[in-house]
Amino acid sequence: MRNALFPAEGRPWPEVRAELHARQADDVRWNEGRMLTSSYVIDGDHVLLLREASADFLVENAIYAGEFASKPGTGFGSLVGLRDELLAMVLELFNAPAGAGGTLTSGGTESILLAVLGAREWAKRHRPKARAPRIVVPRTAHAAFDKAAFYFGLAVTRVAHGRDGRADVQATADALDDDVIMMVGSAPCYPFGVFDPLADLARLAEGRGIWFHVDACVGGYLAPFVRRLGHPVPDFDLGLAGVWSLSADLHKYGFAPKNLSSVLYRDGALRELSTFSFRDWPAGAYTTAGMGGSRTGGPIAATWALFHVLGEVGYLEAARTIMATRDRLYTGLDRLGLRVHGRPELGLVSYGSDTLDMAAVADVIDERRWSIGRGLEPDRIINLINPINAGSIDAYLDDLEAAVVAARAGRRRSATAAVYTRG
Ligand SMILES: Cc1ncc(COP(=O)(O)O)c(C=O)c1O
């Protein structure tokens, strides 16, 4: 019997490709810099490099980069080398001590899931008094921590943050008890783009013998370069005493293609706590460090290539462009009477107004076909600046001005709520 939906006969690729492109007509035009959310694009050359390097490793399966790879001609030994070299560069970038270890994952969420799973397993052995294991995170920490708790049967306490958007250390201390197995800080947090007081949180965790995780998913790969340019960036990585694990997304400010992130551990033994090993089936030993199984080698190869093509000089240049573009945004916001929340360290900023309805402002920006983030408590706009936005920021500010004028003239907000994802 024929299927009703599955195409009976094939059609030429050019024709199908044209249809694919037609489907993109109403997508945001990130290549014109119209994404002031998470596009992480430097320029056209950058995207071309990612496309070509990913395509070269499209069929290569990273799950066959273990045992199979050790015998020439039977697996993907190339991926073992690329992965290990990438991990070594990344561990060095984040000041990992000798003996540290890490895993390349599919994204920030998986990196966080693995760290939380590791903490749960560690606590089984080392926190016997934790009867109902719980993690304590700032209210601004990413939703992935609650997702991890949902998956792994843990509880979460979200602690109110200070007026500047940063975690409140005293309130965090007050939330600790024998059930707490893990504490978290962000570098920076997504809602406000500010770093939590990580040194203080790390000290607190260390004093209580609690696993401390730094979520540097969004900022991790930008912060070292912004600091090298002379901007103030607090210590946030494995060089900071008391930090046990760190998540940092290559597919964000590492400018890697999706899906690639890293989770690093001060002690490589901690990584083993979330490694899955099994052999009770008729196909032999199965061991994975991450949550998935098969995955394309494309992102690993493309990221290795990107590191070598850009080098430190290229990452510094990207960081310089981001900070300069952020300054242009700040000047424009000042002119429009909009106020930046806190003092963001990097290219992730949020701003609002005491008088204007920011949801109405954001509605006008949507109509003008920009992709922005919306924040709540209070209503805000969240922007993530990338090098590609250097060419579009003036046009954005023109449209923002029109939006502010409309809101001042009494434009009412639509029913559009702040939504981070519905993927
Ligand atoms: C601070 C922070 N942590 C974690 C994540 C989750 O990353 P992903 O969407 O790659 O899973 C994000 C995503 O924006 C983030 O900003």
The ligand as an SDF file (V2000), in Angstrom:
LIG
                    3D

 16 16  0  0  0  0  0  0  0  0999 V2000
   23.6210   30.7760   30.4560 C   0  0  0  0  0  0  0  0  0  0  0  0
   23.1250   29.6620   29.5830 C   0  0  0  0  0  0  0  0  0  0  0  0
   23.2270   28.3800   29.9850 N   0  0  0  0  0  0  0  0  0  0  0  0
   22.7930   27.3520   29.2310 C   0  0  0  0  0  0  0  0  0  0  0  0
   22.2150   27.5590   28.0000 C   0  0  0  0  0  0  0  0  0  0  0  0
   21.6810   26.3920   27.2230 C   0  0  0  0  0  0  0  0  0  0  0  0
   22.3460   26.1890   26.0230 O   0  0  0  0  0  0  0  0  0  0  0  0
   21.7730   25.2910   24.8200 P   0  0  0  0  0  0  0  0  0  0  0  0
   20.5980   26.0180   24.2640 O   0  0  0  0  0  0  0  0  0  0  0  0
   22.9390   25.1970   23.8990 O   0  0  0  0  0  0  0  0  0  0  0  0
   21.3900   23.9640   25.3560 O   0  0  0  0  0  0  0  0  0  0  0  0
   22.0930   28.8770   27.5330 C   0  0  0  0  0  0  0  0  0  0  0  0
   21.4830   29.1600   26.2430 C   0  0  0  0  0  0  0  0  0  0  0  0
   21.2950   30.2970   25.8580 O   0  0  0  0  0  0  0  0  0  0  0  0
   22.5550   29.9470   28.3400 C   0  0  0  0  0  0  0  0  0  0  0  0
   22.4300   31.2370   27.9450 O   0  0  0  0  0  0  0  0  0  0  0  0
  1  2  1  0
  2  3  1  0
  2 15  2  0
  3  4  2  0
  4  5  1  0
  5  6  1  0
  5 12  2  0
  6  7  1  0
  7  8  1  0
  8  9  2  0
  8 10  1  0
  8 11  1  0
 12 13  1  0
 12 15  1  0
 13 14  2  0
 15 16  1  0
M  END
$$$$
